[in-house]
């Protein structure tokens, strides 16, 4: 369980293919604080630490994860958002995030405003019921408030701190991002179906 409050930005230093799996080596200031088998959100994707060496650690993504997330587009040198799992008793500054990405979205608009940035994203229409006006959305692991909701689009506004301290400063038009819709909305929708 995560909150969508990013701790640090890390760098992908190596990518190795192993059958249908992909091993990512990540360089981060958090590496020395991690433990084997620990869960860390990488651009919103919960991955398990499988090896640690100095300032780097390794995680493995299986075919299902690669298919449903932006990890299949990652390249050596890419910057990613990191968040360690929530500890019992911590403040919940964002919203409940599972690290289970629902789908990817595409940036269709980026505007630089006076002191903030506006991003508009498009996503597969089958997820339309999972997002509401002024509801929570997790974009590349960042907890945000969605507005101007359309059938398959939404907008977020980014403050300078978030723009500087996350990878939002690397997102441009046509960038692919990970989206996790609010888990509470998923349960409500499911309860209506059964």
N, C-alpha and C positions, 0 to 999 in steps of 0.2 A: 504494500500500500504506500502511495506517495501523495504529495500535496500539489505538485505542479510549480513549486518554488525552486528554481534552478540554483544549485550550489556553485557550479563552476563550469567552464568551457574546457573541453578536452580535444585532443588531436588524434586522428586515426593514423597510426604509423605503419601498420602492416595488415594485409588482407590475404588469407590463405584459404583456398578451396579444398574441401575434403569430402568427396562424394557429393551428396546434396547439401551438406553443411558448409558454413563459412565461418572461419575463425578470424576475429578482429582483434588486433593488438592496439591498445589505447594508451596514450601518454597523458597523465594527469597528476596534478598536485595531490589528489586524493588517493593515489595508488598505495602509498605507505600506510594509509589508515584502513584499507580494505582487508577482507579476509576471504579465503577460498570459500565458495558456496554462498557468498553474499549476493543479494539482489540489488542491482543498480539500474535506474532508468536512464537509457541512452536515447536522446531525442524522443523521450516518452515511451520507449520500448524496454520492458523489464527483461534484463539479461543477467545470467548468473556468472559470477567471477570464477574462472576455472584455473587461472595461474596468475602469479604476481612476480615481477622481477624489477626491483628498483623503482623507477618512476613510471613503469608501464604494467599493464595487466591485460589478460586475455579473456574474451567472452566468445561464445559460440552461438550462432543463429541457425536454426533448422529451416527446412524448406517452407513450412507453413508461415514462419515469421518473415522470411524473405519475400514471400508472395504477397503478404498483407501490409507490409510496411515499406518505408523508403530505404531500408537497409540495402536493398538490391542495387541502389544507385550510389551507395557510398564509395568513395575513392580515397586512396592514401593522401593524407594532407588535409582532408575535410575536418572542419570543426563541428563538434557536437555538444549538446547540453547534457549535463549529468546531474542526477539527484539520487542520493542514497535513500533507502526505505525509511519511512516514518517510524520514530521510536515512540513507544507508549508514554504518554505524558507530554509529548511535544505540542507546541502550538500548531494549529491547523490554519495556516495563513492563506492557502489557496482553496482547493476543494479536494474531495476524495478522488484520487487517481489510481487506477489499478496497474497501469503499465501494460495493459492489454489493448493495443491499438486496434481500432475498428476498421480503419481504411486509410487510404491516403487522399489528400486533397491537392489542388493546384492553385497557386497564387495567380489570380487574374487581374489584380490591381494593386499597386503600391503608390501611396501619395505621401510626400513629405509635407507636413503641416507646420505651423509655427510652434515648435516645441514638442511635437509628437509625430507619429507615423501611423497611417491608416493602411491596413491590408485587407483585401477581400479575397476569399477562398471559395473555390467550387469543389463539390464532393459528389459522390454517387447519390442519385435521388432516392434510392431505397432507404437511406438513413435519415430522410427528412423529418420523420416523427420524433427523432431523438434530440432535436435541438430546438430551443425556444428563445424568444426575445429576452435579452438580459440574463440568459442562462449561462452556466459554466461550460467551457469547451477547453480541451487540452490540445494545443498545437505544438508539435515537436517537444512535448514535455512541459510546456509553459501553460499554467492555469490562467485563462483569460475569460472575459465577459463578451459574449457574442451579441451583435445587434444587427439591424437591417437584414433580418432573416428572410431568405427567399426559399423556394422549393428545394434548391440544391446549392445555395450560396449563403455566406454570412460574412460579416465584417468585424474586425477587432481594431482597437486603437492601442498603440504601444507608447508608453512613457519613456523618456530618455534613459532612465536607469535600466529598464528592461531591455531597451534597444542595445545598450552598451554591454550589459552583463549576460546576454544570451546570444544565440546565433541568429536572432531576428535581423541583425545588421547584415547578414549574408543572404537573406531571402529577397529574391527579385521576381518579377513577373515570369510565370511558367515554372518557378521552383516547385518541387514536390515536397509536401510536408506530411507528417504523421498526425492523424486525428483520433482522439479518444473522446467519445461523447459521454456525458454525465451518467454514471452508473445508476443513479436514482431514477433517471428517466427510463433507462432500460428495464428496470424492475417494474415500474408502473406500466409500461407498454406491455410487457410480458403478462402481467396480472390480468389485463383486459383480454388477452388472447386465449387464456385457458379457462 
